[in-house]
Amino acid sequence: MRVLMFGWEFPPHISGGLGTASYGLTKGIVSLKDTEVIFVVPKAWGDEDQSAVRLIGANNIPVAYRRVYYHGLKREITTYEVQSEIIPYTDPEEFWKLTKKREELQKSILVHTNQEGKIDFTGRYNGNLLDEIYKYSIVAAVLASELEFDIIHAHDWLAYPAGISAMEVSGKPLVIHVHATEFDRSGGNVNPDVYNIEKRGMDAAAKIITVSNRTRDIVISKYNINPEKVETVYNAVEPVDVAEHLHVRKGFDEKVVTFLGRITLQKGPEYFIEVANKVLKKMKNVRFVMAGSGDLMERMIRRAASLKITDRLHFTGFLRGKDVFTMLAMSDVYIMPSVSEPFGISPLEAMMSNVPVIISKQSGVAEILKHAVKVDFWDIDAMADAIYGILTYPALSGEFIKNGRDEVIRIRWENSARHVRQIYEEVISKHKQ
């Protein structure tokens, strides 16, 4: 079985859990017998790990002098034009704060290509994100007309138009993977452009994979999708050799409580600040770390300053790769106070790194974890009590560490991959009928 897979991120060039999850699942799938994945990203940088997957950058595919017909998001396109105005950007949530205008595509659009006949992509969440999404779908049509494959798999809303384009050109079935919805990202202030892209992807797909039952319920209720079409496949975690991080030294004899994620409304960073303030009134030998970046970062710094706890609360900026596990190796507690979290891979990474975790009940990962403290995201008293207990009583911390690691090592990408493979087989069988 050959899978044509579309995703916006691939390690090491990631901005969050989407790239991590896509990579982990892909490695799990190709480990199965007789399964091959062709993974397409908007821009390949050249330093990606291709040991287990064939990676194609849309920026490397010649499209000049081609005539590809497909029913895209708006209308049939026969010729193409691409602009390239780059606005520095970090993640999808911030994009919608910087740009609200949507340029209507003309019926016929002329695409400007480079000297090699290829379309240039930034590969980031920039000010021309909608343009890049549509350009990506153009290249997807070209690839689908040339490659041999059995099924199409598109990760998250940015890749849905590409998946639809490939489906319409090839006639092969489409599976979409919902890692988050606009209702998670926006806090209820839904962007209609994103919602329409998500809705069209869900309607076009033969099967929809969600990362938790929480997300499945949102897809069914908010997008009016038949429940039989939606199936949950939980994320997992890559095994980590904790021993390689044991040499890490804090440089101070104090406890560390870590928040690791995008500093956006969805992740609940303001609750972390308030919890830190409560704990610091009871304990002095503790430091709090907010590791990440996002549109609320400046606001969080100002709030910490107003509470006069900046000497005990540190902002590291965005961490990736080994830096994540180095930070976890220095941590005594990990906390994820997300307001709306479709899944949440970071708690699994923390447990793998022998760190007790506190997670919000409003997270998908709470559905599968037993050895984690679960609280409502707004209950800062309960979070503060949990942190105090774990830091004060070594026996309690030790129980969470031992049982947590034993639990998380069984949450493997190979198991998720087998579930996805079963979905592929079901979809292909129905398609042939």
C-alpha positions as CSV (number, residue, x, y, z in Angstrom):
1,M,0.0,0.0,0.0
2,R,1.3,3.4,-1.0
3,V,0.1,6.5,0.9
4,L,0.3,10.1,-0.5
5,M,0.4,12.2,2.6
6,F,0.2,16.0,2.9
7,G,1.4,18.0,5.9
8,W,2.5,21.5,6.6
9,E,5.4,20.6,8.9
10,F,8.2,18.0,9.2
11,P,11.0,17.8,11.8
12,P,13.2,19.6,12.5
13,H,11.2,22.5,11.0
14,I,8.1,22.5,13.3
15,S,6.2,25.0,15.4
16,G,4.3,22.6,17.7
17,G,2.7,19.3,18.1
18,L,1.4,19.0,14.5
19,G,4.8,18.3,13.0
20,T,5.8,16.0,15.9
21,A,2.6,13.9,15.5
22,S,2.8,13.7,11.7
23,Y,6.3,12.5,11.9
24,G,5.7,10.0,14.7
25,L,2.7,8.5,12.9
26,T,4.5,8.4,9.6
27,K,7.4,6.4,11.1
28,G,4.9,4.1,12.7
29,I,3.1,3.5,9.4
30,V,6.2,2.7,7.3
31,S,7.3,0.2,10.0
32,L,4.3,-1.9,9.0
33,K,4.7,-4.5,6.4
34,D,4.1,-3.5,2.7
35,T,3.3,0.1,3.5
36,E,5.0,3.1,1.9
37,V,4.5,6.8,2.6
38,I,5.2,9.7,0.2
39,F,5.1,12.8,2.5
40,V,4.6,16.2,0.8
41,V,5.4,19.5,2.5
42,P,5.2,23.0,1.0
43,K,8.9,23.5,1.4
44,A,11.7,21.0,1.9
45,W,14.8,22.5,3.6
46,G,17.1,19.6,2.8
47,D,18.0,18.6,6.4
48,E,14.9,16.5,7.2
49,D,15.2,12.8,8.3
50,Q,14.2,10.8,5.2
51,S,15.4,7.4,6.5
52,A,11.9,6.1,6.9
53,V,9.9,8.2,4.4
54,R,10.2,9.7,0.9
55,L,9.9,13.5,1.5
56,I,8.8,15.8,-1.4
57,G,8.9,19.6,-1.1
58,A,6.2,21.3,-3.2
59,N,8.9,24.0,-3.9
60,N,10.9,21.4,-5.8
61,I,8.2,20.3,-8.3
62,P,8.2,22.0,-11.7
63,V,4.7,23.3,-12.6
64,A,5.4,25.6,-15.5
65,Y,3.7,24.9,-18.8
66,R,1.3,22.4,-17.2
67,R,-2.5,22.5,-17.5
68,V,-4.2,20.9,-14.5
69,Y,-7.9,21.0,-14.0
70,Y,-9.5,20.6,-10.6
71,H,-12.4,21.9,-8.6
72,G,-10.6,23.8,-5.9
73,L,-11.8,25.7,-2.9
74,K,-13.3,28.4,-5.1
75,R,-13.4,27.6,-8.7
76,E,-11.7,25.8,-11.5
77,I,-8.2,27.0,-12.2
78,T,-6.5,26.8,-15.6
79,T,-3.6,29.1,-15.3
80,Y,-1.9,30.4,-12.1
81,E,-0.2,33.4,-10.6
82,V,1.7,33.5,-7.3
83,Q,2.8,36.5,-5.3
84,S,5.6,36.3,-2.7
85,E,5.3,38.9,0.0
86,I,6.8,37.5,3.2
87,I,5.6,38.6,6.7
88,P,7.7,37.0,9.5
89,Y,5.4,34.7,11.4
90,T,5.4,31.8,13.9
91,D,2.1,29.9,14.1
92,P,-1.4,29.8,12.7
93,E,-3.1,31.5,15.6
94,E,-1.1,34.6,15.2
95,F,-1.6,34.7,11.5
96,W,-5.3,35.6,11.9
97,K,-4.4,38.5,14.2
98,L,-2.2,40.0,11.5
99,T,-4.3,39.6,8.5
100,K,-8.1,39.6,8.0
101,K,-8.4,40.4,4.3
102,R,-9.0,37.6,1.8
103,E,-8.2,38.2,-1.8
104,E,-10.6,36.6,-4.2
105,L,-8.9,34.4,-6.8
106,Q,-9.6,35.4,-10.4
107,K,-11.2,32.8,-12.7
108,S,-7.9,32.5,-14.5
109,I,-4.7,33.2,-12.6
110,L,-1.2,33.3,-14.0
111,V,1.4,31.6,-11.8
112,H,4.9,33.2,-11.6
113,T,7.5,30.5,-11.2
114,N,11.2,30.7,-10.7
115,Q,13.8,30.0,-13.4
116,E,13.4,26.3,-12.9
117,G,9.7,26.4,-13.4
118,K,8.9,25.8,-9.7
119,I,6.7,27.7,-7.3
120,D,8.5,29.3,-4.3
121,F,7.1,28.6,-0.8
122,T,8.1,30.1,2.5
123,G,7.0,26.9,4.3
124,R,6.0,29.0,7.2
125,Y,2.8,30.6,8.7
126,N,3.3,33.9,7.0
127,G,1.1,36.8,5.9
128,N,0.3,35.1,2.6
129,L,-0.9,31.8,4.3
130,L,-4.0,31.5,2.2
131,D,-2.0,32.0,-1.0
132,E,0.5,29.3,0.1
133,I,-2.4,26.9,0.9
134,Y,-3.8,27.3,-2.6
135,K,-0.4,27.1,-4.3
136,Y,0.2,23.9,-2.3
137,S,-3.0,22.5,-3.7
138,I,-1.9,23.3,-7.3
139,V,1.3,21.3,-6.8
140,A,-0.7,18.5,-5.2
141,A,-2.7,18.2,-8.4
142,V,0.5,18.0,-10.4
143,L,1.9,15.3,-8.1
144,A,-1.4,13.3,-8.0
145,S,-1.4,13.2,-11.8
146,E,2.1,11.7,-11.9
147,L,2.5,9.5,-8.9
148,E,1.2,6.0,-8.2
149,F,-0.6,5.6,-4.8
150,D,-3.6,4.0,-3.2
151,I,-4.9,6.5,-0.7
152,I,-4.5,10.2,0.3
153,H,-3.9,11.4,3.9
154,A,-4.0,15.1,4.7
155,H,-2.9,16.5,8.1
156,D,-4.9,19.4,9.5
157,W,-6.7,22.2,7.7
158,L,-3.7,23.7,5.9
159,A,-3.3,20.5,3.9
160,Y,-7.0,19.8,3.3
161,P,-7.2,21.7,0.0
162,A,-4.1,19.9,-1.2
163,G,-5.7,16.5,-0.3
164,I,-9.0,17.5,-2.1
165,S,-7.0,18.6,-5.2
166,A,-5.1,15.3,-5.3
167,M,-8.4,13.4,-4.8
168,E,-10.2,15.1,-7.6
169,V,-7.3,14.6,-10.1
170,S,-6.6,11.0,-9.2
171,G,-10.0,9.7,-8.1
172,K,-8.3,8.1,-5.1
173,P,-10.0,8.3,-1.7
174,L,-9.1,10.9,0.9
175,V,-8.6,10.6,4.6
176,I,-8.1,13.7,6.7
177,H,-6.5,14.0,10.1
178,V,-8.0,16.6,12.5
179,H,-5.2,17.6,14.9
180,A,-7.2,20.6,16.1
181,T,-10.3,22.6,15.0
182,E,-10.8,26.3,14.7
183,F,-13.0,26.1,17.8
184,D,-9.9,25.0,19.7
185,R,-7.6,27.6,18.3
186,S,-9.9,30.6,18.4
187,G,-11.5,30.3,21.8
188,G,-14.9,30.5,20.2
189,N,-14.1,33.5,17.9
190,V,-14.2,31.3,14.8
191,N,-12.6,32.6,11.6
192,P,-15.0,31.8,8.8
193,D,-12.3,31.2,6.2
194,V,-10.6,28.5,8.3
195,Y,-14.0,27.0,9.2
196,N,-15.0,26.8,5.5
197,I,-11.7,25.1,4.6
198,E,-12.1,22.6,7.5
199,K,-15.8,21.9,6.6
200,R,-15.0,21.3,3.0
201,G,-12.2,18.9,3.9
202,M,-14.5,17.0,6.2
203,D,-17.3,16.8,3.6
204,A,-14.9,15.6,0.9
205,A,-13.1,12.9,3.0
206,A,-14.1,9.3,3.0
207,K,-13.0,9.1,6.6
208,I,-12.0,11.6,9.3
209,I,-9.4,10.7,11.9
210,T,-9.5,12.8,15.2
211,V,-6.8,12.7,17.9
212,S,-9.3,12.4,20.8
213,N,-12.9,11.7,21.5
214,R,-13.1,15.4,22.6
215,T,-12.1,16.5,19.1
216,R,-14.4,13.8,17.5
217,D,-17.4,15.3,19.4
218,I,-16.5,18.8,18.1
219,V,-16.3,17.6,14.5
220,I,-19.7,15.9,14.8
221,S,-21.5,18.7,16.5
222,K,-19.9,21.8,15.1
223,Y,-19.4,20.7,11.5
224,N,-22.5,18.5,11.2
225,I,-20.6,15.3,10.2
226,N,-22.0,11.8,10.3
227,P,-20.6,10.1,13.5
228,E,-19.9,6.9,11.4
229,K,-17.5,8.8,9.3
230,V,-15.3,10.0,12.3
231,E,-12.9,7.7,14.2
232,T,-10.5,8.5,17.0
233,V,-6.8,7.5,16.8
234,Y,-4.8,8.7,19.8
235,N,-1.4,10.2,19.4
236,A,1.7,8.6,21.0
237,V,5.2,9.5,21.9
238,E,8.7,8.7,20.6
239,P,10.8,6.6,23.0
240,V,13.4,8.7,24.7
241,D,16.7,7.6,26.2
242,V,16.5,9.5,29.5
243,A,20.1,8.5,30.4
244,E,21.6,10.9,27.8
245,H,20.0,13.8,29.7
246,L,21.1,12.7,33.2
247,H,24.2,14.8,33.0
248,V,22.0,18.0,33.0
249,R,22.7,20.2,36.1
250,K,20.4,23.0,37.2
251,G,23.1,25.1,38.7
252,F,20.9,25.9,41.7
253,D,19.3,23.9,44.4
254,E,15.6,24.7,43.8
255,K,12.6,23.0,42.3
256,V,11.5,23.7,38.7
257,V,7.9,23.8,37.4
258,T,7.6,23.9,33.6
259,F,5.0,25.1,31.1
260,L,6.0,24.0,27.6
261,G,3.9,25.0,24.6
262,R,2.7,27.9,22.5
263,I,1.9,31.0,24.6
264,T,-1.6,31.4,23.1
265,L,-5.2,31.6,24.5
266,Q,-5.7,27.9,23.7
267,K,-2.8,26.8,26.0
268,G,-4.0,28.7,29.1
269,P,-0.7,30.5,30.0
270,E,-2.4,33.1,32.1
271,Y,-3.5,30.3,34.5
272,F,0.1,29.1,34.8
273,I,1.1,32.7,35.9
274,E,-1.6,32.8,38.5
275,V,-0.7,29.3,39.8
276,A,2.9,30.3,40.1
277,N,2.0,33.4,42.1
278,K,-0.1,31.2,44.5
279,V,2.7,28.6,45.0
280,L,5.4,31.2,45.5
281,K,3.4,32.6,48.5
282,K,3.8,29.2,50.2
283,M,7.2,28.1,48.8
284,K,10.4,30.0,48.1
285,N,12.6,27.3,46.8
286,V,10.9,26.9,43.4
287,R,11.2,28.5,40.0
288,F,8.7,28.5,37.2
289,V,9.6,28.3,33.5
290,M,7.4,29.2,30.6
291,A,9.0,27.6,27.5
292,G,7.5,28.6,24.2
293,S,6.4,31.6,22.1
294,G,3.2,33.1,21.0
295,D,1.0,36.2,20.7
296,L,0.4,36.3,24.5
297,M,4.0,36.2,25.6
298,E,4.4,40.0,26.1
299,R,1.1,40.1,28.1
300,M,2.4,37.2,30.3
301,I,5.6,39.0,31.0
302,R,3.7,42.1,32.0
303,R,1.4,40.1,34.3
304,A,4.4,38.4,36.0
305,A,6.0,41.9,36.5
306,S,2.8,43.2,38.0
307,L,2.8,40.3,40.5
308,K,6.5,40.9,41.2
309,I,7.5,37.3,40.5
310,T,9.8,37.9,37.5
311,D,12.8,36.8,39.6
312,R,11.1,33.4,39.9
313,L,9.5,33.1,36.5
314,H,11.6,32.6,33.4
315,F,10.7,32.8,29.7
316,T,13.0,30.7,27.5
317,G,11.3,31.3,24.1
318,F,10.5,28.4,21.7
319,L,12.3,25.1,22.3
320,R,12.7,22.3,19.8
321,G,14.4,18.9,19.6
322,K,16.9,18.1,22.3
323,D,16.3,21.4,24.0
324,V,12.8,20.2,24.9
325,F,14.2,17.1,26.7
326,T,17.0,19.1,28.3
327,M,14.4,21.4,29.8
328,L,12.3,18.4,31.0
329,A,15.4,16.9,32.6
330,M,15.7,20.0,34.7
331,S,12.0,19.9,35.7
332,D,10.3,18.6,38.8
333,V,6.8,19.1,37.6
334,Y,5.3,19.6,34.2
335,I,1.9,21.5,33.9
336,M,-0.4,21.8,30.9
337,P,-3.4,24.1,31.8
338,S,-4.9,24.1,28.3
339,V,-8.3,25.7,27.9
340,S,-9.0,23.5,24.8
341,E,-6.4,20.8,23.9
342,P,-7.3,18.3,21.2
343,F,-4.6,16.0,22.5
344,G,-1.3,17.2,23.9
345,I,1.9,15.3,23.3
346,S,4.1,17.2,25.7
347,P,2.7,15.5,28.8
348,L,3.7,12.2,27.3
349,E,7.2,13.5,26.7
350,A,7.4,14.7,30.2
351,M,6.3,11.4,31.7
352,M,8.9,9.7,29.4
353,S,11.5,12.0,31.0
354,N,10.5,11.0,34.5
355,V,8.6,14.2,35.3
356,P,5.2,14.1,37.1
357,V,2.5,15.9,35.1
358,I,-0.5,18.0,35.8
359,I,-3.0,18.4,32.9
360,S,-6.3,20.0,32.4
361,K,-9.4,17.9,32.1
362,Q,-10.1,19.8,28.9
363,S,-7.3,18.0,27.1
364,G,-7.6,14.9,24.8
365,V,-4.6,13.2,26.5
366,A,-6.6,13.2,29.7
367,E,-8.8,10.5,28.1
368,I,-5.9,7.9,28.1
369,L,-3.7,8.9,31.1
370,K,-4.2,7.4,34.5
371,H,-1.1,8.4,36.4
372,A,-1.4,12.2,35.9
373,V,-3.1,14.8,38.0
374,K,-6.2,16.1,36.2
375,V,-7.8,19.4,37.0
376,D,-10.1,22.0,35.3
377,F,-8.0,24.6,33.5
378,W,-9.6,27.4,35.5
379,D,-9.1,25.8,39.0
380,I,-5.8,27.5,40.0
381,D,-6.3,26.5,43.6
382,A,-6.3,22.8,42.7
383,M,-3.3,23.2,40.4
384,A,-1.4,25.0,43.1
385,D,-2.2,22.3,45.7
386,A,-1.1,19.6,43.3
387,I,2.2,21.4,42.6
388,Y,2.8,21.9,46.3
389,G,2.1,18.3,47.1
390,I,4.4,16.9,44.4
391,L,7.3,19.2,45.4
392,T,6.9,18.7,49.1
393,Y,6.4,14.9,49.4
394,P,9.1,12.9,47.6
395,A,7.2,9.6,47.9
396,L,4.2,11.1,46.0
397,S,6.5,12.4,43.3
398,G,8.2,9.0,43.1
399,E,4.9,7.2,42.5
400,F,4.0,9.5,39.7
401,I,7.4,9.1,38.1
402,K,7.5,5.3,38.3
403,N,3.8,4.7,37.3
404,G,3.8,7.4,34.7
405,R,6.8,6.1,32.8
406,D,5.5,2.5,33.0
407,E,2.2,3.8,31.5
408,V,3.6,6.0,28.8
409,I,6.1,3.5,27.3
410,R,3.0,1.5,26.2
411,I,1.6,4.5,24.2
412,R,3.5,3.8,21.0
413,W,3.2,5.2,17.5
414,E,3.2,1.6,16.1
415,N,-0.1,1.0,17.8
416,S,-1.6,4.2,16.4
417,A,-0.2,3.3,13.0
418,R,-1.9,-0.1,13.0
419,H,-5.2,1.6,13.7
420,V,-4.7,4.0,10.8
421,R,-3.7,1.2,8.5
422,Q,-7.0,-0.6,9.3
423,I,-8.8,2.6,8.4
424,Y,-6.9,2.8,5.1
425,E,-7.9,-0.8,4.3
426,E,-11.5,-0.1,5.1
427,V,-11.6,3.1,3.0
428,I,-9.9,1.5,0.0
429,S,-12.2,-1.5,0.1
430,K,-15.3,0.6,0.1
431,H,-13.9,2.8,-2.6
432,K,-13.3,-0.2,-4.9
433,Q,-16.9,-1.4,-4.3
